[in-house]
Amino acid sequence: MYDPVDLQFESDNKNMLDILHRSKEQHYAFDKVFKNVTNEEIYKYLNDIRETCAGLAEPVLNGFNGTVFAYGPTGTGKTYTMLGDREQKVLGVSTLIINDIL
């Protein structure tokens, strides 16, 4: 799939050097970074402003979309946090939300 800006440059017969000046960098702001906590603590985290995943179950049941994602470098525990570990009987965040929804 083509980026619309790339298509525009192709149609204008501009050279590839012009395309390279377009920045695709993104900046993100995080509400909370968790360190040394259990998956259950992440799932149920609540502060004065909002809660994390546990607060999504009711809106999803009312027809709203909800998204939970884990972000970080390889090997930092994203899969473990989201899916858990069957052998250690640790539930992941996605399993906990599904349990609440069902």
Contacts in CASP RR format, 6 or more apart in sequence:
PFRMAT RR
TARGET T0000
AUTHOR 0000-0000-0000
METHOD contacts of the structure
MODEL  1
MYDPVDLQFESDNKNMLDILHRSKEQHYAFDKVFKNVTNEEIYKYLNDIR
ETCAGLAEPVLNGFNGTVFAYGPTGTGKTYTMLGDREQKVLGVSTLIIND
IL
5 19 0 8 1.000
5 22 0 8 1.000
6 19 0 8 1.000
9 18 0 8 1.000
9 19 0 8 1.000
28 71 0 8 1.000
31 50 0 8 1.000
32 45 0 8 1.000
32 47 0 8 1.000
32 52 0 8 1.000
34 41 0 8 1.000
34 42 0 8 1.000
34 45 0 8 1.000
38 90 0 8 1.000
39 80 0 8 1.000
39 81 0 8 1.000
39 84 0 8 1.000
39 90 0 8 1.000
39 91 0 8 1.000
39 92 0 8 1.000
39 93 0 8 1.000
39 96 0 8 1.000
40 91 0 8 1.000
40 96 0 8 1.000
42 52 0 8 1.000
42 53 0 8 1.000
42 81 0 8 1.000
42 93 0 8 1.000
43 52 0 8 1.000
43 53 0 8 1.000
43 54 0 8 1.000
43 92 0 8 1.000
43 93 0 8 1.000
43 96 0 8 1.000
43 97 0 8 1.000
44 51 0 8 1.000
44 52 0 8 1.000
44 53 0 8 1.000
44 54 0 8 1.000
45 51 0 8 1.000
45 52 0 8 1.000
45 54 0 8 1.000
46 52 0 8 1.000
46 54 0 8 1.000
52 68 0 8 1.000
53 68 0 8 1.000
53 93 0 8 1.000
53 96 0 8 1.000
53 97 0 8 1.000
54 96 0 8 1.000
54 97 0 8 1.000
54 100 0 8 1.000
56 66 0 8 1.000
56 68 0 8 1.000
56 97 0 8 1.000
57 97 0 8 1.000
57 100 0 8 1.000
57 101 0 8 1.000
59 66 0 8 1.000
60 66 0 8 1.000
60 101 0 8 1.000
61 101 0 8 1.000
68 82 0 8 1.000
68 93 0 8 1.000
68 94 0 8 1.000
68 97 0 8 1.000
70 77 0 8 1.000
70 78 0 8 1.000
70 79 0 8 1.000
70 81 0 8 1.000
70 82 0 8 1.000
70 93 0 8 1.000
71 78 0 8 1.000
72 78 0 8 1.000
80 90 0 8 1.000
80 92 0 8 1.000
81 92 0 8 1.000
81 93 0 8 1.000
82 92 0 8 1.000
82 93 0 8 1.000
82 94 0 8 1.000
83 92 0 8 1.000
83 94 0 8 1.000
83 95 0 8 1.000
84 90 0 8 1.000
84 91 0 8 1.000
84 92 0 8 1.000
84 95 0 8 1.000
91 99 0 8 1.000
END
